[in-house]
């Protein structure tokens, strides 16, 4: 898979293929001092200070269609963006995106999006664009410093690595943004996973399931930020899609519980993780039956070992043992392995 750009009369439509890793504030230093020297790629760097205003209707019409609408400002240049429903496989996101540069000299409003600037084909048939235009309003903002590293590899793969540090704000509420995004510009998704696994070996990380917009909606609506739901309008149609969907949801459950138990240990959380791990093994049993291959077999063995080890540390009821096992098991690496299998094996052409 690679990034595809289609040019229309009214703007650009791109397919973003990206992987997000949540990490800590030391990431910038680690990228500069350790990561770049390990990647064997030519690097072009840039720094941006970005302000993003997100919009929707009071009844969340766009959110319920899994659509994001924003205006981004960078050094007095403005762009309005529409991100439409796409696919997410265990943390690897692929979404169609429409971008239009705004020009104040042409009386284009930079405080409220003009929806007709996007091609009509960008909108679901269930949305009346004129009616939507009359209802949209600003909901929340994100402000962050973005360090951009464009990585070009000798084999032709090009990946954009960005390090974002800032916050999302709604009224008097805010949440930090501290994440690395890897976006495929050209070439194979294998390049994304190779860089991601290198990052995970250098930094404490978890796979980012939700977008900055999802975080903003939760903050705006006063809901628990850690439980950002997925709006899944496109239900799985084939057996392959159903299997991948089950595994993706299990990975999301495992991700959230792993983060939560690091924040606050409890016997109940440990038991929940145990149940999710067992369910992941069961799902891989089914998956391996339908799509047998060595990478899945290897992951299956690692997960079974993790289930056995988890049962032992639960008997000890010692949070330090839990933490040590999470580190030893390299759970984020394991999750990346599963996602990579889902994306790169032959069955992915059916998704």
Secondary structure, 3 states (H helix, E strand, C coil): CCCCEEEECCEEEEEEEEEEEECCCCHHHHHHHHHHHHHCCEEEEEEEEEEEEEEECCCCHHHHCCCEEEEEEECCEEEEEEECCCEEECCEEEEEEEEEEECHHHCCCCCCCCHHHCCHHHCCCCCCHHHHHHHCEEEEEEEEEEEEEEEECCCCCEEEEEEEEEEEEECCEEEEEEEEEEEEEECCHHHHHHHHHHHHHHCCCEECCCCHHHHHHHHHCCCCHHHCCCCCCCCCCCHHHHHHHHHHHHHHHHHHHHHHHHHCCCHHHHHHHHHHHHHHHHHHHHHHHHCCCHHHHHHHHHHHHHHHHHHHHHHHCCHHHHHHHHHHHCHHHHHHHHHHHHHHCHHHHHC
